[in-house]
Amino acid sequence: MTTSAQPPVAARTMSEFIDLAGLGDDAKGALAPTHGPRQYVQALLDQKLYPDAVRFLAHALPKRECIWWAWVCARRASNETPGPQDAVALDATEKWITQPTDENRRAAMRAAEAAGFATPAGCTALAVFVSGGSLGPASTPPVPPGELLTAKVITGAVVAAAVSGDAAQAPERFQAFIAQGLDVVSRLQLWGPQ
């Protein structure tokens, strides 16, 4: 299986992209005519619209890099001592990140089911499965995932990682996770040089 270094959504206007990503009304209102993607994410942060900032980044990043971002967030949410099922899901995700084969993609789905889709680790492993290939069994005709399905699942994984544990720490975790996502954007130079 090949992965693309391109974001899952082709270049569109900011307004079209925001609509496509499914951002809320407050997030839509935060867009100024002069905003590029970086300025827009900063506006979302300034208004504490953290889930919308996560959703925007999840739709902007290429799938493999986006899954890596969610994997980092899920690992951080586990405080370096994940439970056994979460550890298996995180390991399966990491294996796919380094070797994005269909076999590893399907193994990530099994790990996601065991960990549970509501956990950051399980949701991240689910994102691996829906990132490409067929959603059906290997022996049946292909059932391709929707173009935006990975981004939607990644949004759930990163938000779940941010709100896990002590609720008072959620804003700080959101900010750290969004900064990590912006670092991925910068390293890939998706929005041009800083």
SVG drawing of the C-alpha trace seen along z (x, -y; Angstrom):
<svg xmlns="http://www.w3.org/2000/svg" viewBox="-23 -40 34 54">
<polyline fill="none" stroke="black" stroke-width="0.4" points="0.0,0.0 1.3,-3.4 0.7,-6.6 0.7,-10.1 2.6,-13.1 -0.3,-15.2 -3.1,-16.2 -6.3,-14.1 -8.2,-17.1 -7.1,-18.9 -6.4,-22.6 -9.6,-24.6 -10.4,-28.1 -10.3,-28.4 -14.1,-28.7 -14.6,-25.6 -12.0,-23.7 -13.6,-24.8 -17.0,-23.6 -15.6,-20.3 -13.9,-19.7 -17.2,-20.3 -16.0,-23.0 -18.6,-24.7 -20.3,-28.0 -18.0,-29.8 -14.9,-28.4 -16.4,-29.6 -16.8,-33.0 -13.2,-33.1 -12.0,-33.2 -10.9,-36.6 -10.4,-37.4 -6.7,-37.7 -6.2,-34.4 -4.0,-31.7 -4.1,-28.3 -1.5,-29.2 -3.3,-32.4 -6.6,-30.7 -5.4,-27.9 -4.0,-30.7 -7.4,-32.4 -9.0,-29.1 -6.5,-28.8 -7.0,-32.4 -10.8,-31.7 -10.2,-28.4 -11.9,-26.5 -9.6,-23.5 -11.6,-20.7 -12.1,-22.8 -8.4,-23.4 -7.8,-19.7 -10.4,-19.0 -8.8,-21.6 -5.3,-20.0 -6.7,-16.5 -8.2,-17.4 -5.1,-19.4 -2.4,-16.7 -1.5,-13.8 -3.0,-10.6 0.2,-8.8 1.6,-11.9 -1.8,-12.6 -1.9,-9.1 1.6,-9.6 0.4,-12.8 -2.6,-11.0 -0.2,-8.1 2.0,-10.7 -1.1,-12.2 -2.5,-8.8 0.9,-7.7 1.2,-10.9 -2.3,-10.4 -1.3,-7.0 1.4,-8.5 4.0,-6.1 2.2,-3.2 -0.7,-2.1 -2.8,0.8 -2.2,4.0 -4.9,3.6 -3.9,-0.1 -0.2,1.0 -1.1,3.5 -3.1,0.8 -0.3,-1.7 2.3,0.9 0.1,1.9 -0.2,-1.7 3.5,-2.3 4.2,0.8 1.9,-0.5 3.5,-3.9 6.9,-2.4 5.6,0.3 2.3,-0.8 1.2,2.6 -2.3,4.0 -1.4,6.7 -0.3,4.2 -3.4,2.1 -5.7,5.0 -3.7,5.9 -4.3,2.4 -8.1,2.9 -7.9,6.0 -6.0,4.1 -8.4,1.2 -11.4,3.5 -9.6,5.0 -8.7,1.6 -12.1,0.1 -12.8,-2.7 -13.5,-5.2 -9.9,-5.1 -7.3,-7.3 -5.1,-4.3 -8.0,-2.3 -9.3,-5.2 -5.8,-5.9 -5.5,-2.2 -8.9,-2.5 -7.6,-5.5 -4.9,-3.2 -7.5,-0.8 -9.7,-3.5 -6.7,-5.2 -6.9,-3.2 -7.3,0.2 -10.7,1.9 -13.0,1.8 -14.3,5.2 -12.7,8.6 -9.6,9.3 -11.5,12.0 -14.4,9.7 -14.6,6.9 -13.0,3.7 -15.0,1.3 -12.9,-1.9 -13.2,-4.3 -14.5,-7.8 -12.0,-10.6 -12.4,-12.3 -12.9,-9.2 -9.3,-9.1 -9.5,-12.8 -12.7,-12.3 -11.4,-9.4 -8.1,-11.2 -10.1,-14.1 -11.8,-11.7 -8.5,-10.2 -6.7,-13.5 -9.8,-15.0 -10.1,-11.8 -6.4,-12.0 -6.8,-15.7 -9.8,-15.1 -8.6,-11.9 -7.5,-12.1 -7.8,-15.2 -10.3,-17.5 -8.6,-20.6 -5.5,-19.7 -7.5,-19.4 -6.8,-22.9 -3.1,-22.4 -3.1,-19.1 -5.1,-20.5 -2.6,-23.3 0.4,-20.8 -1.3,-18.4 -2.2,-21.3 1.4,-22.6 2.6,-19.1 0.3,-19.0 1.5,-22.4 5.1,-21.2 4.2,-18.3 2.7,-20.9 5.9,-23.0 8.2,-20.0 6.3,-19.0 6.1,-22.7 2.5,-22.2 1.7,-25.8 5.0,-27.1 8.0,-28.3 7.3,-29.9"/>
</svg>
